[in-house]
Amino acid sequence: MELKEEFEQLAESDFVKRRNIRSKSSFALALLGWLIIGSALNSVIFASLPLKVAAVDWQLNLIGSLLSASFNFLIGATLIIITQLFNTKERILQNWQILVSRLAALFTILLLLFIPLQFALGSRALRQQSIPITQEINKLKGVVDKISGMNSEPELRTFLTSLPDTPALPDKFNAPFPVIKKRAIDNLKASINLATNNADLQKTQRTKTFLKEAARNTAQAILMASSFSILANLNPKASNVFTRFLGSLMYSGKLIPSRQQSRYWRGSER
């Protein structure tokens, strides 16, 4: 009888030890998940400094930083949620799971909004980058128009000396005024053509670079949104209509039988 009681006490003590180890392990995993999320969030915050909320480039960099950090967010959130497998009765872990699932649902929506937003911001950034070059070309065209309307050498000299960065003019031109006027117009037109070609080339290169980056970001956003949608649907209290809709699309082929399968099952039962 005493031996039986000793065995029961040993079994109970062993059970308590395993439960304590499981509880400590679950909290350690959850804290590790929060640390990973905090580390990724810290990188995003410092990458967005200094704050330039109205700047298009800053907004695009913020989207890129969040997409780059999304995988670390996913790992941290997964660690926090799977702690429920080790300790299903701990209230703190249950609250953390609900909180992370709700944040995952919100982040899923945010990731999908990044896709059209980056294209809108990218097209706006490309237009802003081409504005200075377009302004310089228009200035040169204005100079050509003014020179074309001049009829005397003194008038041409006065106008050229008023322009910024104009080299020193000789006391006397080595050709008649009509020839000098034509040379000036031809040189300016050549500069305009060169500037226009360079602007078109730079615009094409910038557009290709942006489209390549946007395609990568779009794929990353879709993959991460799908992953966070799965995490959000693990807890029915935390998921919303949008994430439940995504989850139903992902699992519809596995959980909802087709009409032919239903007929087959009914026939087999008969």
MARBA-407211 format. One line per field, with one value per residue (C-alpha): y, x, z; residue in one letter; residue number from 1. Coordinates in Angstrom, 1 decimal. Last residue first. Layout:
y c(Y / ...)
x c(X / ...)
z c(Z / ...)
code c(A / ...)
pos c(NUM / ...)
This chain:
y c(3.4 / 5.0 / 4.5 / 6.5 / 9.4 / 9.5 / 9.4 / 12.2 / 14.3 / 13.7 / 14.8 / 17.9 / 18.9 / 18.6 / 21.7 / 21.2 / 20.6 / 22.7 / 25.5 / 25.7 / 28.7 / 30.5 / 30.0 / 31.4 / 34.5 / 35.0 / 34.5 / 37.1 / 39.7 / 38.9 / 39.3 / 37.0 / 37.5 / 35.4 / 32.7 / 32.1 / 30.2 / 32.4 / 35.3 / 33.0 / 31.8 / 35.4 / 36.2 / 33.6 / 34.7 / 38.3 / 37.4 / 35.6 / 38.4 / 41.2 / 39.4 / 38.9 / 42.5 / 43.7 / 41.8 / 43.1 / 46.7 / 46.4 / 45.3 / 47.9 / 50.6 / 49.6 / 49.5 / 52.9 / 54.4 / 53.1 / 54.4 / 57.8 / 58.0 / 57.3 / 59.8 / 62.5 / 61.7 / 62.0 / 65.3 / 66.7 / 65.8 / 67.3 / 70.5 / 70.9 / 70.4 / 73.0 / 75.4 / 74.9 / 75.4 / 78.6 / 80.0 / 79.1 / 80.7 / 84.0 / 84.1 / 83.6 / 86.2 / 88.7 / 88.4 / 86.3 / 86.6 / 88.3 / 91.4 / 92.2 / 88.4 / 87.1 / 85.8 / 82.5 / 82.5 / 80.7 / 82.7 / 84.6 / 88.4 / 88.4 / 86.5 / 89.0 / 92.1 / 90.5 / 89.5 / 93.0 / 94.5 / 92.1 / 93.1 / 91.5 / 89.4 / 87.2 / 83.9 / 84.7 / 84.9 / 81.6 / 79.8 / 81.1 / 79.9 / 76.4 / 76.4 / 77.2 / 74.5 / 71.9 / 73.0 / 72.7 / 69.2 / 68.1 / 69.4 / 67.7 / 64.2 / 63.1 / 64.3 / 62.3 / 59.1 / 59.7 / 60.0 / 56.8 / 55.1 / 56.4 / 55.1 / 51.7 / 51.4 / 52.1 / 49.4 / 46.6 / 48.1 / 47.7 / 44.0 / 44.2 / 46.5 / 44.0 / 41.2 / 43.4 / 44.0 / 40.2 / 39.5 / 42.2 / 40.4 / 37.0 / 38.5 / 39.9 / 36.7 / 34.7 / 37.1 / 36.8 / 33.0 / 33.1 / 35.3 / 33.0 / 29.8 / 26.8 / 25.6 / 25.4 / 23.5 / 23.9 / 27.4 / 28.3 / 28.0 / 31.5 / 33.4 / 31.5 / 32.1 / 35.9 / 36.1 / 34.1 / 36.2 / 39.5 / 38.3 / 37.6 / 41.0 / 43.0 / 43.3 / 44.2 / 46.8 / 48.3 / 48.4 / 50.2 / 52.7 / 53.3 / 54.0 / 56.5 / 58.2 / 58.5 / 60.1 / 62.8 / 64.0 / 61.8 / 62.8 / 61.4 / 61.2 / 58.3 / 55.5 / 53.0 / 53.6 / 52.6 / 49.6 / 48.1 / 48.5 / 46.8 / 43.8 / 43.6 / 44.0 / 41.2 / 38.9 / 39.9 / 39.2 / 35.7 / 35.0 / 36.0 / 33.5 / 30.8 / 31.4 / 31.5 / 28.1 / 26.6 / 27.8 / 26.2 / 23.0 / 22.7 / 23.4 / 20.8 / 18.3 / 18.9 / 18.6 / 15.3 / 14.0 / 14.9 / 13.2 / 10.1 / 10.1 / 10.6 / 7.8 / 5.5 / 6.3 / 5.7 / 2.3 / 1.4 / 2.4 / 0.0)
x c(-27.8 / -24.9 / -22.8 / -25.4 / -25.4 / -21.6 / -21.5 / -24.1 / -22.1 / -18.9 / -20.7 / -22.0 / -18.6 / -17.4 / -16.5 / -13.6 / -10.6 / -11.5 / -12.9 / -9.7 / -7.9 / -11.1 / -12.7 / -9.6 / -9.7 / -13.4 / -12.6 / -9.9 / -12.4 / -15.2 / -13.0 / -10.8 / -10.1 / -12.8 / -12.4 / -8.8 / -6.7 / -8.3 / -5.9 / -2.9 / -4.1 / -4.7 / -1.2 / 0.2 / -2.0 / -1.1 / 2.6 / 2.4 / 0.3 / 2.5 / 5.7 / 4.4 / 3.4 / 6.7 / 8.6 / 6.4 / 6.8 / 10.6 / 10.7 / 8.2 / 10.2 / 13.5 / 11.9 / 10.3 / 13.6 / 15.4 / 12.7 / 12.7 / 16.4 / 16.4 / 13.6 / 15.4 / 18.7 / 17.0 / 15.3 / 18.6 / 20.4 / 17.6 / 17.5 / 21.3 / 21.2 / 18.4 / 20.5 / 23.5 / 21.4 / 19.8 / 23.2 / 24.6 / 21.6 / 22.1 / 25.8 / 25.1 / 22.4 / 24.7 / 27.6 / 30.6 / 33.8 / 31.9 / 33.4 / 34.3 / 34.3 / 31.6 / 32.5 / 30.8 / 27.2 / 26.6 / 23.4 / 21.7 / 21.9 / 25.1 / 23.2 / 20.3 / 22.5 / 24.7 / 21.6 / 20.2 / 23.6 / 23.7 / 20.4 / 17.1 / 16.0 / 12.8 / 14.6 / 16.8 / 13.6 / 12.2 / 15.5 / 15.7 / 12.2 / 13.1 / 16.1 / 13.8 / 11.4 / 14.2 / 15.3 / 11.7 / 11.3 / 14.5 / 13.3 / 9.8 / 11.0 / 11.6 / 8.1 / 6.4 / 8.3 / 7.3 / 3.7 / 3.8 / 5.4 / 2.9 / 0.0 / 1.7 / 2.7 / -0.9 / -2.4 / -0.3 / 0.1 / -3.6 / -3.2 / -0.5 / -2.7 / -5.6 / -3.4 / -1.9 / -5.3 / -6.0 / -2.6 / -3.1 / -6.3 / -4.6 / -1.8 / -4.2 / -6.2 / -3.0 / -1.7 / -5.0 / -4.8 / -1.2 / -2.1 / -5.0 / -2.8 / -5.1 / -3.9 / -0.2 / 1.9 / -0.3 / -1.3 / 2.4 / 1.7 / 0.2 / 3.2 / 5.7 / 3.6 / 3.4 / 7.2 / 7.8 / 5.2 / 6.6 / 10.1 / 8.6 / 6.8 / 10.1 / 10.9 / 7.3 / 7.3 / 10.6 / 9.4 / 6.2 / 8.1 / 10.5 / 7.6 / 6.2 / 9.5 / 10.0 / 6.5 / 7.3 / 4.4 / 5.3 / 8.9 / 10.0 / 13.7 / 13.7 / 11.8 / 14.6 / 14.8 / 11.1 / 11.2 / 14.3 / 12.7 / 9.6 / 11.7 / 13.4 / 10.1 / 8.5 / 11.4 / 11.3 / 7.5 / 8.1 / 10.9 / 8.5 / 5.9 / 8.5 / 9.8 / 6.2 / 5.5 / 8.7 / 8.0 / 4.6 / 5.8 / 8.6 / 6.1 / 3.7 / 6.5 / 7.5 / 3.9 / 3.5 / 6.7 / 5.6 / 2.2 / 3.9 / 6.3 / 3.4 / 1.4 / 4.4 / 4.9 / 1.3 / 1.5 / 4.6 / 2.8 / 0.0)
z c(-50.3 / -48.6 / -51.8 / -53.8 / -51.3 / -51.4 / -55.1 / -55.3 / -52.9 / -54.9 / -58.1 / -56.5 / -55.3 / -51.7 / -49.6 / -47.3 / -49.6 / -52.6 / -50.5 / -48.4 / -49.9 / -51.0 / -47.6 / -45.9 / -48.1 / -47.2 / -43.5 / -43.8 / -45.2 / -42.8 / -39.8 / -37.8 / -34.1 / -32.4 / -35.0 / -34.0 / -36.6 / -39.3 / -38.6 / -38.9 / -42.3 / -43.4 / -42.4 / -44.8 / -47.7 / -47.1 / -47.0 / -50.4 / -52.0 / -50.7 / -51.7 / -55.3 / -55.5 / -54.0 / -56.7 / -59.4 / -58.1 / -58.0 / -61.6 / -62.6 / -60.9 / -62.5 / -65.9 / -65.4 / -64.2 / -67.3 / -69.6 / -67.9 / -68.1 / -71.8 / -72.5 / -70.6 / -72.3 / -75.7 / -74.7 / -73.4 / -76.6 / -78.8 / -76.7 / -76.9 / -80.7 / -80.8 / -78.8 / -81.1 / -84.2 / -82.8 / -81.9 / -85.4 / -87.1 / -85.2 / -85.9 / -89.6 / -89.7 / -87.8 / -90.2 / -89.2 / -87.1 / -84.2 / -82.7 / -79.2 / -78.4 / -76.0 / -72.5 / -71.8 / -70.6 / -67.3 / -66.6 / -69.6 / -69.5 / -71.6 / -74.4 / -74.4 / -74.7 / -77.4 / -79.4 / -79.2 / -80.2 / -83.2 / -84.6 / -85.8 / -82.9 / -83.1 / -83.5 / -80.5 / -78.3 / -79.6 / -79.1 / -75.5 / -74.8 / -76.2 / -73.8 / -70.9 / -72.0 / -72.0 / -68.5 / -67.2 / -68.7 / -67.0 / -63.6 / -64.1 / -65.0 / -61.4 / -60.4 / -63.1 / -62.1 / -58.4 / -59.3 / -61.3 / -58.4 / -55.8 / -57.8 / -58.5 / -54.8 / -53.7 / -55.9 / -54.3 / -50.8 / -50.1 / -50.1 / -47.5 / -45.3 / -45.5 / -44.3 / -41.6 / -40.1 / -40.0 / -38.6 / -35.9 / -34.9 / -34.8 / -32.7 / -30.2 / -30.0 / -29.5 / -26.9 / -24.9 / -25.0 / -23.9 / -21.0 / -20.0 / -19.8 / -20.3 / -23.7 / -22.9 / -25.4 / -28.5 / -27.4 / -27.9 / -31.6 / -31.8 / -30.4 / -32.6 / -35.7 / -34.9 / -34.6 / -37.9 / -39.8 / -38.5 / -39.6 / -43.1 / -43.1 / -42.5 / -46.2 / -47.0 / -44.3 / -45.5 / -49.1 / -48.2 / -46.1 / -49.0 / -51.3 / -48.7 / -48.3 / -52.1 / -52.4 / -49.8 / -47.6 / -44.7 / -44.6 / -41.2 / -40.8 / -40.3 / -42.1 / -41.9 / -38.1 / -37.7 / -40.1 / -38.4 / -35.0 / -36.2 / -37.3 / -33.9 / -32.1 / -34.1 / -33.3 / -29.6 / -29.5 / -31.0 / -28.5 / -25.7 / -27.0 / -27.4 / -23.8 / -22.5 / -24.1 / -22.8 / -19.2 / -19.3 / -20.8 / -18.2 / -15.4 / -16.8 / -17.1 / -13.5 / -12.3 / -14.1 / -12.6 / -9.1 / -9.7 / -11.0 / -8.0 / -5.6 / -7.2 / -7.1 / -3.4 / -2.7 / -4.3 / -2.3 / 0.9 / 0.0)
code c(R / E / S / G / R / W / Y / R / S / Q / Q / R / S / P / I / L / K / G / S / Y / M / L / S / G / L / F / R / T / F / V / N / S / A / K / P / N / L / N / A / L / I / S / F / S / S / A / M / L / I / A / Q / A / T / N / R / A / A / E / K / L / F / T / K / T / R / Q / T / K / Q / L / D / A / N / N / T / A / L / N / I / S / A / K / L / N / D / I / A / R / K / K / I / V / P / F / P / A / N / F / K / D / P / L / A / P / T / D / P / L / S / T / L / F / T / R / L / E / P / E / S / N / M / G / S / I / K / D / V / V / G / K / L / K / N / I / E / Q / T / I / P / I / S / Q / Q / R / L / A / R / S / G / L / A / F / Q / L / P / I / F / L / L / L / L / I / T / F / L / A / A / L / R / S / V / L / I / Q / W / N / Q / L / I / R / E / K / T / N / F / L / Q / T / I / I / I / L / T / A / G / I / L / F / N / F / S / A / S / L / L / S / G / I / L / N / L / Q / W / D / V / A / A / V / K / L / P / L / S / A / F / I / V / S / N / L / A / S / G / I / I / L / W / G / L / L / A / L / A / F / S / S / K / S / R / I / N / R / R / K / V / F / D / S / E / A / L / Q / E / F / E / E / K / L / E / M)
pos c(270 / 269 / 268 / 267 / 266 / 265 / 264 / 263 / 262 / 261 / 260 / 259 / 258 / 257 / 256 / 255 / 254 / 253 / 252 / 251 / 250 / 249 / 248 / 247 / 246 / 245 / 244 / 243 / 242 / 241 / 240 / 239 / 238 / 237 / 236 / 235 / 234 / 233 / 232 / 231 / 230 / 229 / 228 / 227 / 226 / 225 / 224 / 223 / 222 / 221 / 220 / 219 / 218 / 217 / 216 / 215 / 214 / 213 / 212 / 211 / 210 / 209 / 208 / 207 / 206 / 205 / 204 / 203 / 202 / 201 / 200 / 199 / 198 / 197 / 196 / 195 / 194 / 193 / 192 / 191 / 190 / 189 / 188 / 187 / 186 / 185 / 184 / 183 / 182 / 181 / 180 / 179 / 178 / 177 / 176 / 175 / 174 / 173 / 172 / 171 / 170 / 169 / 168 / 167 / 166 / 165 / 164 / 163 / 162 / 161 / 160 / 159 / 158 / 157 / 156 / 155 / 154 / 153 / 152 / 151 / 150 / 149 / 148 / 147 / 146 / 145 / 144 / 143 / 142 / 141 / 140 / 139 / 138 / 137 / 136 / 135 / 134 / 133 / 132 / 131 / 130 / 129 / 128 / 127 / 126 / 125 / 124 / 123 / 122 / 121 / 120 / 119 / 118 / 117 / 116 / 115 / 114 / 113 / 112 / 111 / 110 / 109 / 108 / 107 / 106 / 105 / 104 / 103 / 102 / 101 / 100 / 99 / 98 / 97 / 96 / 95 / 94 / 93 / 92 / 91 / 90 / 89 / 88 / 87 / 86 / 85 / 84 / 83 / 82 / 81 / 80 / 79 / 78 / 77 / 76 / 75 / 74 / 73 / 72 / 71 / 70 / 69 / 68 / 67 / 66 / 65 / 64 / 63 / 62 / 61 / 60 / 59 / 58 / 57 / 56 / 55 / 54 / 53 / 52 / 51 / 50 / 49 / 48 / 47 / 46 / 45 / 44 / 43 / 42 / 41 / 40 / 39 / 38 / 37 / 36 / 35 / 34 / 33 / 32 / 31 / 30 / 29 / 28 / 27 / 26 / 25 / 24 / 23 / 22 / 21 / 20 / 19 / 18 / 17 / 16 / 15 / 14 / 13 / 12 / 11 / 10 / 9 / 8 / 7 / 6 / 5 / 4 / 3 / 2 / 1)
